[in-house]
Amino acid sequence: MSKYAIIETGGKQYRVEEGQPVITERLPDSQAGSKVAFDRVLVIGAEGKTKIGQPYVKGAKVSGTVAAEFKGEKIKVFKYKRKTRQARRRGHRQIYTKTLIQEIRG
């Protein structure tokens, strides 16, 4: 079992491992090939050792490289009010960032 961490970004929590990609919601100011660092680390674990933060682990950092940005599937939003002939149809496509985790420090 390799070293893993649980990070928080975009209001969500993700379990990441070194050398593995993680797909998160769009990261601000990120382009393909740029470096990115996550400093909100909740848990770091390795073989037999676990560090749990309160709420974050002090001095811990997860770094990686942005691999790509892409759009997710289209979500159809339909609002309807009966008896008044009101209907509204919209769509939404969330932009995601794929990041390759390189190092877990802490």
C-alpha positions, 0 to 999 in steps of 0.5 A, a space after each residue: 500500500 502506497 502513501 495516501 492523503 485526503 485533501 479538501 478542494 472546492 468544498 469536497 474531499 478526495 482520497 489521493 495517492 502518489 502517481 495516481 490521477 484525481 479529477 476535481 472541479 475546475 481549479 482556478 488559474 490552472 492550465 495543462 502542464 502547470 504545477 498545483 499544490 493542495 495545502 488543505 490536507 485532512 489525513 496522511 496515511 502510509 503503511 502502519 502510520 496515520 496522521 489526522 489533522 484538526 482540521 488540517 495536518 500542519 506542514 502537509 502539502 500535496 503537489 501535482 501537475 495539471 494533466 487536462 481540463 475537460 467538460 463533464 456530461 450535460 445536465 438538463 434542468 427543467 423547471 415547471 409550474 403547473 396551471 400557469 403555463 410556465 416552463 423553463 429548460 436549461 442545461 449545464 456542463 461542469 468543467 473538471 480538472 484532471 491532476 496527476 499527484 506527484 508528491 505527498 509531504 507531511 
